[in-house]
Amino acid sequence: MSIIAKNVTKIYGKQKALDNVSFEIKKGEIVGFLGPNGAGKSTMMKIITGYLPPTSGHIEVNGLDIYEHALEIKKQIGYLPEQNPLYYEMYVKEFLEFVAKLYGIKNVTQRVKEMIDICGLEIEQQKKIKTLSKGYKQRAGLAQALIHNPSILILDEPTSGLDPNQLEEIRQLIKELGKNKTVMFSTHIMQEVEAVCNKLMIIHRGKIVASDSIQNIKNISASSSIIVEFSVSLNEKAFSKLSLQKLEKLSDSKWMIETSDVEISKKLMNIALENNASIITLHKSELKLEEIFKTLTQ
């Protein structure tokens, strides 16, 4: 097990940033950590990495208690905070060499070269960090988080402010890193989660409100709505014999219904026959991740 959080609470003054939070992240999982602004994402990440102490609760990283083995855990975690910790007056290569020496890496030159290759910093390595674009600054931040070859990556909004091309590049990098490491990253971009992650955690007002694979969360939250389109126009009277929780007209011939009737498809076919019509489309409407997120966090 990579990360285990048990009953973690964090209080700032009178405000509970985290309220009795528990979860598990297994080795090799890429976990998308979602939540509205102020939900507790960054606070949770800072506690896992040892930057903040919890008010109460317990966290283990790779079987080690974060208090009893703080230094050892820092060696096993690569952390990219929301505010990228870069030294703007340093050159990219110089900065990575500096970080590598802090970690006591033996072959600094070789490791820095590997990070420059992995993070796509070849053409920028001789530039000062302050002159880099936002995308390359994020790459430099990822390189410093990876340079000591941690088994766990904690990334707080790693794609914030990037253009579409940069977004895709960083997503692919995270996905590639997830083949050999446990990755936990926060984001507000739902497409990013579906493209990269194999697990999703949603936090709201300091509490975990969902934690499972994306498909399982979709299945649990699935709408019972059915969209049916006929070849002719129909009115509400055509559905009067059906037991429905909801009936909504989408167009003259298309309707959205909600029902628990297991024979609804057969009964809709009968309605079509009674009205000298045929069914053009009939499908269950699956909630999008954005809609599930709104439902769980409103």
N, C-alpha and C positions, 0 to 999 in steps of 0.2 A: 504494500500500500504506500503510495507516495505522500498524500496529505490526508490527515484526519483531524477534523475540527469537532470539538465536543462542547456544547453549551457555552459558546463564546459570546460574551457581552462586553460592550464598550460604551461607557457613559462619559459625555463631556458636560460637566456642570449638571444641568437638569435634563439634558437631552440624551436619549438612548440612540447611539449611532448603529449599534448592533444589539439584537435582542435574542439571546439564547440560541445562537446559530450553530447548527451541526450539519456536517456533510463529509463525504469521502470522495477523494479523487484518486483513481487507480493509475498505476504505472502505464504509460503509453497513451493516456487519454488526452485529447485536445478539448478543453472545456471553455465554452463561451460563457462569460459571467455578465449577465445583463441586469439592468435596473435603471430607474429614473435617476436624474441628478439628485444627489443627497441620500440615496437609498442605502449606502454603506459599502459600496464596492471597493473604493480606494482604501477605506479604513480596514476592511478585511484583508486586503492584499498587504498592507503595511504591517499588520499583525503577523501574518504568515511569514513574512520576510524578516521579522524582528525589529522593524523600524518603530513600531508602536507596541506597548504592552496592553493586553486586554484588561478590562476591569475584573473580569472573572472568566473562567473557562479553561480549556486545555487544548493544545495543538501539538500534533506529532508530524514530523516530516521524515519520511523514510525510516520510521520506527524510532526516531529520536525526539525527545521532548525539547521544545524550542527554548526553554529556560535553562535546562541542565546542559544542553549541548549547543548553545547559541553560535559559537564560532564555527563548529563543524557544519552546522546547518547552512550558514552563510556560504560555505564552500560549495554546497550542493545546489544552491539556488542562484539563478540568473534573474536579475530584477531590472525592468525598465519602467520607472515611474511615469506618471502622466506628464510631469515636468522633466523633460529629458536632461539628465545630469551630465552636461558636456562643459568642457573648458574651452570657451570660444576663441581664446588667443592661441590655443595649441593647434598644430597641424594634425590632420587625421591620424597619420601613422605614428606621430609622436605621442598623441593621446592614448592610442591603443597600447603602445609600448609602456607608457606610464601605468596604465591599469594592469597590464600583465605583470609588471614588477611588484605592484601592490599585492597581487595574489601569489607571489613567489613562484611564478612559472619559470621552469628551468631554461627551456629553449625559447626565449622571448621572440627573437627574429622570425623563427619558423612559425610560431603560433600566430603572430600578428599577420604574417603573409596569408595563412590559412583563413583568418577572419576577414581579411580584405577580399579574398576570393569568394568566400561563402556569401558575404553580404553585398557583393557587387560594388566595392569601393575603389576599384583599381584606378580609374581615371581621376578620382578625387583625393587620393591618399596624400598628395603633396600640397593640398590646399588647407588654409586655415578653416577651422570649423565654422567660424562666424560667416564665412562666405558661401557656405553650402546652402542648397535649397532645403525646404522642409523634409522632402523625401530622403535626401542623403543624410540629413541630421538624424532622422529616425534609423537609418541603416547604421550610422555610427553608434547610436544608442544600443541597437541590437547587438552590434559587434562587441561592445564592452560588457553586455550582459552574458554573452556567450564565450568570452575569451578563456575562461577557466574551465570550460567544458562541463557545465552543471547538468545534473540529471533532471532538474525542474526549472521551467521558465515561467516567471510571473510578469505579464505584460499589461500595463495599465493604459488603455486607449492607444495602442501602438500605431494605429492608422489615422489618428485624428489630424485633420487639416491637409490630408494628402489629395492629390488630384487622381482621377480615375486610373491612369496608367500606374502611378505610384502605389495606389491601393492594391491593384492586381499583383504587382511585384512583391509587396510585403506579405500579402495573403499566401502567395505561393511559397515564399520563404518560410512562413510559419508552418504551413502544411508539410513542407519537407522536413523541418526540424522536428515536427511531431512524430515522425517515423521512429525516432530514437530517444525522444525525451517526453516528459509529461509537461503539457503546456496549459496554463490558465491565463486567459486574457479577457479584459473587459472591453466592451464596445457598445455603440448605439446603433450599429449598422446590422440589420437583420440578415441581409443577403450575405454578409461576411460570415455570420454564424453558420448559415446553411451550407456555404461553400467550403468552410474549413473544419468545422467542429464535428465531433462524434458524441458530444454531450453538452447539455445546456443547463445552467443554473440561473434562476431569476430571483433577485432579491428586491423586496419592497418594504420600505419603512423599517429596515434593520432585520427583517425576517426572510428566510428562504421560502418562497412560495411555490417553487417547482425545481426539481432536480432529477433529470433522467435523460435518455437519448432524445434527440429532436423528434424522431418519429413517434416514440411512446408518448411524449407530451402532446403531440398533435392528435394522437389517437384518443387520449384521455379527454382532451379539450374539444374533440371533434363535434362539429355541428351536426344535428340530425336533420338539417335542411336538405330538401330535395328540389332540384330545378327540373321542371318539365316544360317542354315546348310542343305544342300541337300544330297541326298543319292548317288549322282554322282558328278563328277568334272564338273564345269562350267567355262566359261571365261566371260570377260566383255561384250561381244556382247549379251549375254543372257539378260542383263539388259538394253539394248540400248533404249527400248521403254518406260522406266520408267523416271519420273521426279525426279531426285535425286540431293541433295546438295553435297553429298559425297558418294563415293563407295570405299571401301577398302577391299582387299583380305586378309583374315586371314589364309586360307589354300586353297587347290584345291576345296574343297566343301563348305567352310564356308566363309561368307562375312559379312561385317559391312556396313550398309547403313544409310544415314541420309536423311529424306524426310518429307514433310508436307502433303503428300498424305494420306487422311483418309482411302482410299481403298487399301493401300499397301499390306495388308495381302492377299486379294483376288488376286491381281496382281502377287504376289510371287507364289501363288498356281498355277496360269496359267502358269508361267514360268516352274514350276516343271512338269506340265502335258505336256507341249511342248517338254520337254527334257526327257520324259519317266522316271521321277524321283519322289521322294517323299520328303517332308520336314521333317527332323529329329528333328530340334529344331528351334523355332522362339520366340524370346523374346526381350523386350525392355531393353536396357542397362542402369542401374541406376548408377549415379555417386557415388563413395564412398566419405565419409566425407573428407578424405585426399585430394582427387581431388578438391572438392569444396573449401577447405581451400586454396589450391595452386592457384586456379583460382581467388579467392577474394583478395589474398595478394601478387600477383606477379605484 
